[in-house]
Amino acid sequence: MFREGHCPTCGIQTHQLKGILSKQLKPITNDRVFQGKCQSCSSTGASSPASTARPAAHPEPSAPPIGKDNLQGLPIITAVAVDESESKYMPAVPLTATIVAATIVPSAPSIPSTAGIRFRDGNKWGNYVGSTVRDKRWSYGTIQYEDGSSYAGEWNNDKMHGNGRFNYASGPIYEGKWKNGEMSGSGIYYYPDGKADARNYHQGECVGQGVQWNTNRSQAQLLNCGRPKKIISHGEARRIASQLGLDVPK
């Protein structure tokens, strides 16, 4: 007759039929079976009556259900898709906005400064407020120099680069393109008395044709390398300004 042995404590099968002819039962847990008990019960010394349900295994303790009373202290995770076939998880971190110039790829994160950092440009010292990378000015920021002049605009590798507005201590204002710390490209030069020039620059020098408007923009003059040449019509003034990518100043 077929027989099998079970642990008298938990009811798990502990023996199986070794051979039909011999009718001997072979311990499933070999030398760890003690007095017919399974490995777990013989090691812990449990002696409670066997369950008739005969569980399949010793289950691990299950975690309590998560409710509103035991959420405190649990880690917060957020899913970040790495490709179309899988997702990985990482601890959620606060989102911090940084400003990085679109034309560069710095090797360190941009750090916006709000308190101001002392910088020197040539023989002028100033207080800079804006983004920096490795103690250099990048992206956007403003600087107020000790002589009364100031600049607000884009930076690249510690140089004025891109679009910016420079206020001279003596009153004039230049608003336009910069490259490697110098006026380069088109821009409007505003005089303290209200006149305005549409100019083109190369490495800080005014070049080519331009236009100068009087204070109320009722009259325009042709400029050559920044020097007035002759009175021109409003249509001609607008055409030259358009070629420079500029509008008539207000």
C-alpha positions as CSV (number, residue, x, y, z in Angstrom):
1,M,0.0,0.0,0.0
2,F,1.3,3.5,-0.9
3,R,2.4,5.5,2.1
4,E,3.9,8.9,2.7
5,G,5.1,10.7,5.8
6,H,4.1,14.2,7.0
7,C,5.4,16.4,9.7
8,P,3.3,16.0,12.9
9,T,3.7,19.7,13.6
10,C,2.9,21.5,10.4
11,G,1.7,18.7,8.1
12,I,4.3,19.2,5.3
13,Q,5.3,16.0,3.5
14,T,8.6,14.7,5.0
15,H,8.9,11.2,3.4
16,Q,8.3,9.7,0.1
17,L,8.1,6.1,-1.1
18,K,11.7,4.8,-1.8
19,G,10.8,1.7,-3.7
20,I,7.7,-0.3,-4.5
21,L,9.2,-3.6,-3.5
22,S,11.0,-2.4,-0.4
23,K,8.0,-0.4,0.9
24,Q,10.5,1.9,2.6
25,L,10.0,5.6,3.1
26,K,12.9,7.9,2.2
27,P,13.1,11.2,4.2
28,I,12.7,14.2,1.9
29,T,14.9,16.4,4.1
30,N,17.5,13.6,4.7
31,D,19.6,14.1,7.9
32,R,17.6,17.2,9.0
33,V,14.4,15.1,9.7
34,F,14.1,14.5,13.4
35,Q,11.4,12.2,14.8
36,G,9.4,12.6,11.6
37,K,9.4,16.4,11.7
38,C,10.3,18.6,8.7
39,Q,13.5,20.6,8.6
40,S,11.9,23.8,9.8
41,C,10.0,22.3,12.7
42,S,12.9,20.0,13.8
43,S,15.3,23.0,13.9
44,T,12.9,25.2,15.9
45,G,11.7,22.5,18.2
46,A,8.0,23.1,17.5
47,S,5.6,20.6,18.8
48,S,2.1,21.7,17.9
49,P,-0.3,19.2,16.3
50,A,-0.1,18.8,12.6
51,S,-2.6,20.7,10.5
52,T,-4.9,18.5,8.4
53,A,-4.7,21.1,5.7
54,R,-1.0,20.2,5.0
55,P,0.4,23.5,3.8
56,A,2.7,23.4,0.8
57,A,5.5,25.3,2.6
58,H,6.5,27.5,5.5
59,P,5.3,30.9,4.3
60,E,7.4,34.0,5.0
61,P,5.7,36.7,7.2
62,S,3.6,38.9,5.0
63,A,3.8,42.7,5.2
64,P,0.9,44.6,6.7
65,P,-1.4,46.3,4.2
66,I,-0.5,49.9,3.5
67,G,-3.1,52.3,4.8
68,K,-3.3,55.9,5.7
69,D,-2.1,55.1,9.3
70,N,1.2,53.5,8.3
71,L,2.4,55.6,5.3
72,Q,4.8,57.7,7.3
73,G,8.4,56.9,6.7
74,L,7.9,55.0,3.5
75,P,10.2,56.1,0.6
76,I,8.7,58.0,-2.2
77,I,9.7,56.8,-5.7
78,T,9.1,58.1,-9.1
79,A,9.3,56.2,-12.4
80,V,11.7,57.4,-15.1
81,A,11.4,55.7,-18.5
82,V,14.8,54.7,-19.9
83,D,13.6,53.1,-23.1
84,E,10.4,51.7,-24.6
85,S,10.8,48.3,-23.0
86,E,11.6,49.0,-19.3
87,S,11.4,51.5,-16.5
88,K,13.7,52.1,-13.6
89,Y,13.0,53.8,-10.4
90,M,14.9,56.3,-8.3
91,P,14.2,58.3,-5.2
92,A,12.2,61.5,-5.9
93,V,14.3,64.6,-5.6
94,P,13.2,68.3,-5.6
95,L,13.1,69.9,-9.0
96,T,15.6,72.8,-9.3
97,A,15.5,75.1,-12.3
98,T,18.9,76.1,-13.8
99,I,19.7,78.4,-16.7
100,V,22.2,77.1,-19.3
101,A,23.0,78.8,-22.6
102,A,21.5,77.0,-25.6
103,T,24.8,77.4,-27.6
104,I,27.0,75.7,-25.0
105,V,27.2,72.4,-23.1
106,P,29.0,73.2,-19.8
107,S,30.6,70.3,-17.9
108,A,29.1,71.6,-14.6
109,P,25.6,72.8,-13.6
110,S,24.7,76.4,-14.0
111,I,24.4,78.1,-10.5
112,P,22.2,81.2,-10.5
113,S,23.6,83.9,-8.1
114,T,21.3,86.2,-6.3
115,A,23.7,87.8,-3.8
116,G,26.2,89.1,-6.3
117,I,29.8,88.1,-7.2
118,R,32.7,90.5,-7.7
119,F,34.2,90.2,-11.2
120,R,36.9,92.2,-13.1
121,D,36.6,93.1,-16.8
122,G,39.8,94.7,-18.0
123,N,40.4,97.6,-15.6
124,K,36.9,97.7,-14.2
125,W,35.4,95.9,-11.2
126,G,31.8,95.1,-10.9
127,N,29.1,93.2,-9.0
128,Y,27.6,90.3,-11.0
129,V,24.2,88.7,-10.5
130,G,23.4,85.8,-12.7
131,S,24.3,82.2,-13.7
132,T,27.9,80.9,-13.3
133,V,29.7,77.6,-14.2
134,R,32.9,76.9,-12.4
135,D,33.3,80.5,-11.3
136,K,32.7,81.8,-14.8
137,R,29.7,83.8,-16.1
138,W,27.4,81.8,-18.4
139,S,23.9,82.2,-19.9
140,Y,22.2,85.3,-18.6
141,G,23.3,87.9,-15.9
142,T,23.8,91.5,-15.1
143,I,26.8,93.3,-13.8
144,Q,27.0,96.8,-12.2
145,Y,30.5,98.3,-12.5
146,E,32.1,100.6,-10.0
147,D,32.4,103.4,-12.6
148,G,28.6,103.6,-13.0
149,S,28.3,101.6,-16.2
150,S,26.4,98.3,-16.4
151,Y,25.5,95.4,-18.7
152,A,22.5,93.1,-18.8
153,G,22.4,90.2,-21.2
154,E,23.9,86.9,-22.3
155,W,27.3,85.5,-21.4
156,N,29.5,82.7,-22.7
157,N,32.6,81.6,-20.9
158,D,32.9,84.7,-18.8
159,K,32.4,87.1,-21.8
160,M,29.5,89.2,-23.0
161,H,28.2,87.1,-25.8
162,G,24.8,87.1,-27.6
163,N,22.1,89.8,-27.0
164,G,22.8,92.4,-24.4
165,R,22.3,96.0,-23.3
166,F,25.2,98.2,-22.1
167,N,24.7,101.4,-20.2
168,Y,27.7,103.7,-20.3
169,A,28.4,105.8,-17.3
170,S,28.4,109.0,-19.5
171,G,24.8,108.3,-20.6
172,P,24.8,106.5,-24.0
173,I,23.2,103.0,-24.3
174,Y,24.1,100.2,-26.8
175,E,21.5,97.5,-27.3
176,G,22.4,94.7,-29.7
177,K,24.8,91.8,-30.5
178,W,27.9,90.9,-28.6
179,K,30.7,88.4,-29.3
180,N,33.5,87.4,-26.9
181,G,33.1,90.6,-24.9
182,E,32.9,93.0,-27.8
183,M,30.1,94.6,-29.8
184,S,29.8,92.4,-32.9
185,G,26.8,92.5,-35.2
186,S,23.9,94.9,-35.5
187,G,22.5,97.1,-32.7
188,I,21.0,100.4,-31.8
189,Y,23.2,103.1,-30.2
190,Y,21.2,105.6,-28.1
191,Y,22.6,109.1,-27.4
192,P,21.8,110.9,-24.1
193,D,20.0,113.7,-26.1
194,G,17.6,111.1,-27.7
195,K,19.2,110.5,-31.1
196,A,19.6,106.9,-32.1
197,D,21.9,105.1,-34.6
198,A,21.2,101.8,-36.3
199,R,24.8,100.4,-36.6
200,N,26.8,97.3,-37.5
201,Y,29.9,96.3,-35.6
202,H,32.8,94.0,-36.1
203,Q,35.1,93.3,-33.1
204,G,34.0,96.5,-31.4
205,E,34.4,98.8,-34.4
206,C,31.5,100.4,-36.3
207,V,31.5,99.2,-40.0
208,G,29.4,99.6,-43.1
209,Q,26.2,101.6,-43.6
210,G,23.9,102.7,-40.9
211,V,21.2,105.2,-40.1
212,Q,20.9,108.0,-37.5
213,W,17.5,109.4,-36.5
214,N,17.0,112.7,-34.7
215,T,15.3,112.9,-31.3
216,N,11.7,112.8,-32.5
217,R,12.6,110.4,-35.5
218,S,11.4,113.0,-38.0
219,Q,14.7,113.0,-39.9
220,A,17.2,110.4,-40.8
221,Q,20.8,110.5,-42.0
222,L,22.9,107.9,-43.8
223,L,25.9,106.7,-41.7
224,N,29.2,105.2,-43.0
225,C,31.2,103.5,-40.3
226,G,29.2,105.6,-37.7
227,R,29.9,109.0,-39.4
228,P,26.9,111.0,-40.8
229,K,26.9,111.5,-44.5
230,K,23.7,112.9,-45.8
231,I,19.9,113.2,-45.2
232,I,17.9,110.3,-46.5
233,S,14.2,109.5,-46.8
234,H,12.3,107.6,-44.2
235,G,11.8,104.7,-46.7
236,E,15.6,104.5,-47.3
237,A,16.2,104.6,-43.6
238,R,13.8,101.8,-42.9
239,R,15.4,99.7,-45.8
240,I,18.9,100.1,-44.3
241,A,17.7,99.3,-40.8
242,S,15.8,96.2,-42.2
243,Q,19.0,95.0,-43.8
244,L,20.6,95.1,-40.4
245,G,17.7,93.2,-38.9
246,L,16.6,96.3,-36.9
247,D,13.5,98.3,-36.5
248,V,13.2,102.1,-36.4
249,P,13.9,102.9,-32.7
250,K,11.1,104.4,-30.7
